[in-house]
Amino acid sequence: MESEATVVDKLKGLGKSMLNLNHCNPINKRSKEDLQFEMILHFRFLLKVIESF
């Protein structure tokens, strides 16, 4: 089971990915596909955490 801090970090990462995806931040130099893939990884992690309860 993941620690609470790890879960919080992942949620923050997911939030950042969603914001970046919405704004397509040119400073970031990351493609929309990269950000979508990152979000999928965060969602998968969160699903695993939820299922572990």
VOSEZA-495239 format. One record per residue: residue number from 1; chain; x, y, z of N, C-alpha, C in turn. Coordinates in nm, 2 decimals, padded with zeros to 4 digits, always signed. Example, Ala and Ser with C-alpha at 12.3 -4.5 7.8 and 13.67 -1.06 7.14 Angstrom:
residues 2
+-----+--------+--------+--------+--------+--------+--------+--------+--------+--------+--------+
! num ! cadena !   n_px !   n_py !   n_pz !  ca_px !  ca_py !  ca_pz !   c_px !   c_py !   c_pz !
+-----+--------+--------+--------+--------+--------+--------+--------+--------+--------+--------+
!   1 !      A ! +01.32 ! -00.57 ! +00.78 ! +01.23 ! -00.45 ! +00.78 ! +01.32 ! -00.33 ! +00.78 !
!   2 !      A ! +01.28 ! -00.22 ! +00.71 ! +01.37 ! -00.11 ! +00.71 ! +01.29 ! +00.00 ! +00.79 !
+-----+--------+--------+--------+--------+--------+--------+--------+--------+--------+--------+
END
This chain:
residues 53
+-----+--------+--------+--------+--------+--------+--------+--------+--------+--------+--------+
! num ! cadena !   n_px !   n_py !   n_pz !  ca_px !  ca_py !  ca_pz !   c_px !   c_py !   c_pz !
+-----+--------+--------+--------+--------+--------+--------+--------+--------+--------+--------+
!   1 !      A ! +00.08 ! -00.12 ! +00.00 ! +00.00 ! +00.00 ! +00.00 ! +00.09 ! +00.13 ! +00.00 !
!   2 !      A ! +00.05 ! +00.22 ! -00.08 ! +00.13 ! +00.35 ! -00.09 ! +00.11 ! +00.43 ! +00.03 !
!   3 !      A ! +00.21 ! +00.51 ! +00.06 ! +00.20 ! +00.60 ! +00.17 ! +00.11 ! +00.72 ! +00.13 !
!   4 !      A ! +00.06 ! +00.79 ! +00.23 ! -00.03 ! +00.90 ! +00.21 ! +00.04 ! +01.01 ! +00.13 !
!   5 !      A ! +00.17 ! +01.03 ! +00.16 ! +00.25 ! +01.14 ! +00.10 ! +00.26 ! +01.11 ! -00.05 !
!   6 !      A ! +00.28 ! +00.98 ! -00.09 ! +00.30 ! +00.94 ! -00.22 ! +00.17 ! +00.96 ! -00.30 !
!   7 !      A ! +00.06 ! +00.93 ! -00.24 ! -00.07 ! +00.95 ! -00.30 ! -00.10 ! +01.10 ! -00.33 !
!   8 !      A ! -00.06 ! +01.18 ! -00.23 ! -00.08 ! +01.33 ! -00.24 ! +00.01 ! +01.38 ! -00.35 !
!   9 !      A ! +00.13 ! +01.33 ! -00.36 ! +00.22 ! +01.38 ! -00.47 ! +00.17 ! +01.34 ! -00.60 !
!  10 !      A ! +00.11 ! +01.22 ! -00.61 ! +00.05 ! +01.17 ! -00.74 ! -00.07 ! +01.26 ! -00.78 !
!  11 !      A ! -00.15 ! +01.29 ! -00.68 ! -00.26 ! +01.38 ! -00.71 ! -00.22 ! +01.52 ! -00.75 !
!  12 !      A ! -00.11 ! +01.57 ! -00.69 ! -00.06 ! +01.70 ! -00.73 ! -00.01 ! +01.69 ! -00.88 !
!  13 !      A ! +00.06 ! +01.58 ! -00.91 ! +00.11 ! +01.56 ! -01.04 ! +00.00 ! +01.55 ! -01.14 !
!  14 !      A ! -00.11 ! +01.49 ! -01.11 ! -00.22 ! +01.48 ! -01.20 ! -00.28 ! +01.61 ! -01.22 !
!  15 !      A ! -00.30 ! +01.69 ! -01.12 ! -00.35 ! +01.83 ! -01.13 ! -00.27 ! +01.91 ! -01.22 !
!  16 !      A ! -00.13 ! +01.90 ! -01.20 ! -00.04 ! +01.98 ! -01.29 ! -00.05 ! +01.94 ! -01.43 !
!  17 !      A ! -00.06 ! +01.81 ! -01.45 ! -00.07 ! +01.75 ! -01.59 ! -00.20 ! +01.81 ! -01.66 !
!  18 !      A ! -00.31 ! +01.81 ! -01.58 ! -00.44 ! +01.85 ! -01.63 ! -00.43 ! +02.00 ! -01.67 !
!  19 !      A ! -00.37 ! +02.08 ! -01.58 ! -00.35 ! +02.22 ! -01.61 ! -00.27 ! +02.25 ! -01.73 !
!  20 !      A ! -00.15 ! +02.17 ! -01.74 ! -00.07 ! +02.19 ! -01.86 ! -00.14 ! +02.15 ! -01.99 !
!  21 !      A ! -00.22 ! +02.04 ! -01.98 ! -00.29 ! +02.00 ! -02.10 ! -00.39 ! +02.10 ! -02.14 !
!  22 !      A ! -00.46 ! +02.17 ! -02.05 ! -00.55 ! +02.27 ! -02.08 ! -00.49 ! +02.39 ! -02.15 !
!  23 !      A ! -00.37 ! +02.43 ! -02.09 ! -00.30 ! +02.55 ! -02.14 ! -00.20 ! +02.52 ! -02.25 !
!  24 !      A ! -00.16 ! +02.39 ! -02.27 ! -00.06 ! +02.36 ! -02.37 ! +00.06 ! +02.46 ! -02.36 !
!  25 !      A ! +00.11 ! +02.46 ! -02.24 ! +00.22 ! +02.56 ! -02.21 ! +00.34 ! +02.55 ! -02.30 !
!  26 !      A ! +00.36 ! +02.65 ! -02.38 ! +00.48 ! +02.65 ! -02.47 ! +00.61 ! +02.65 ! -02.40 !
!  27 !      A ! +00.61 ! +02.70 ! -02.28 ! +00.74 ! +02.70 ! -02.20 ! +00.78 ! +02.56 ! -02.17 !
!  28 !      A ! +00.68 ! +02.47 ! -02.15 ! +00.70 ! +02.33 ! -02.12 ! +00.76 ! +02.25 ! -02.23 !
!  29 !      A ! +00.73 ! +02.29 ! -02.35 ! +00.78 ! +02.22 ! -02.47 ! +00.75 ! +02.07 ! -02.47 !
!  30 !      A ! +00.63 ! +02.05 ! -02.42 ! +00.58 ! +01.91 ! -02.41 ! +00.46 ! +01.90 ! -02.50 !
!  31 !      A ! +00.45 ! +01.79 ! -02.57 ! +00.34 ! +01.77 ! -02.66 ! +00.21 ! +01.73 ! -02.58 !
!  32 !      A ! +00.10 ! +01.75 ! -02.64 ! -00.03 ! +01.71 ! -02.58 ! -00.03 ! +01.56 ! -02.55 !
!  33 !      A ! +00.03 ! +01.48 ! -02.64 ! +00.03 ! +01.34 ! -02.63 ! +00.11 ! +01.30 ! -02.50 !
!  34 !      A ! +00.22 ! +01.36 ! -02.48 ! +00.30 ! +01.33 ! -02.36 ! +00.23 ! +01.36 ! -02.24 !
!  35 !      A ! +00.16 ! +01.47 ! -02.23 ! +00.08 ! +01.51 ! -02.11 ! -00.04 ! +01.41 ! -02.09 !
!  36 !      A ! -00.10 ! +01.37 ! -02.20 ! -00.21 ! +01.28 ! -02.19 ! -00.16 ! +01.14 ! -02.14 !
!  37 !      A ! -00.05 ! +01.10 ! -02.19 ! +00.01 ! +00.97 ! -02.14 ! +00.04 ! +00.98 ! -01.99 !
!  38 !      A ! +00.10 ! +01.10 ! -01.95 ! +00.13 ! +01.12 ! -01.81 ! +00.01 ! +01.11 ! -01.72 !
!  39 !      A ! -00.10 ! +01.17 ! -01.77 ! -00.23 ! +01.17 ! -01.70 ! -00.28 ! +01.03 ! -01.68 !
!  40 !      A ! -00.27 ! +00.95 ! -01.79 ! -00.31 ! +00.81 ! -01.79 ! -00.24 ! +00.73 ! -01.68 !
!  41 !      A ! -00.11 ! +00.76 ! -01.67 ! -00.03 ! +00.69 ! -01.57 ! -00.07 ! +00.73 ! -01.43 !
!  42 !      A ! -00.10 ! +00.86 ! -01.41 ! -00.15 ! +00.90 ! -01.28 ! -00.28 ! +00.84 ! -01.25 !
!  43 !      A ! -00.37 ! +00.84 ! -01.34 ! -00.51 ! +00.78 ! -01.32 ! -00.49 ! +00.63 ! -01.29 !
!  44 !      A ! -00.40 ! +00.56 ! -01.36 ! -00.39 ! +00.41 ! -01.33 ! -00.34 ! +00.40 ! -01.18 !
!  45 !      A ! -00.24 ! +00.48 ! -01.14 ! -00.19 ! +00.47 ! -01.01 ! -00.30 ! +00.49 ! -00.91 !
!  46 !      A ! -00.38 ! +00.60 ! -00.93 ! -00.49 ! +00.63 ! -00.84 ! -00.59 ! +00.52 ! -00.83 !
!  47 !      A ! -00.62 ! +00.46 ! -00.94 ! -00.71 ! +00.34 ! -00.94 ! -00.66 ! +00.23 ! -00.86 !
!  48 !      A ! -00.53 ! +00.20 ! -00.87 ! -00.47 ! +00.10 ! -00.79 ! -00.48 ! +00.13 ! -00.64 !
!  49 !      A ! -00.46 ! +00.25 ! -00.61 ! -00.47 ! +00.30 ! -00.47 ! -00.61 ! +00.28 ! -00.42 !
!  50 !      A ! -00.71 ! +00.32 ! -00.50 ! -00.85 ! +00.31 ! -00.46 ! -00.89 ! +00.17 ! -00.44 !
!  51 !      A ! -00.84 ! +00.08 ! -00.53 ! -00.88 ! -00.06 ! -00.53 ! -00.82 ! -00.13 ! -00.40 !
!  52 !      A ! -00.71 ! -00.07 ! -00.35 ! -00.64 ! -00.14 ! -00.24 ! -00.71 ! -00.11 ! -00.11 !
!  53 !      A ! -00.81 ! -00.02 ! -00.11 ! -00.89 ! +00.01 ! +00.01 ! -00.99 ! -00.10 ! +00.04 !
+-----+--------+--------+--------+--------+--------+--------+--------+--------+--------+--------+
END
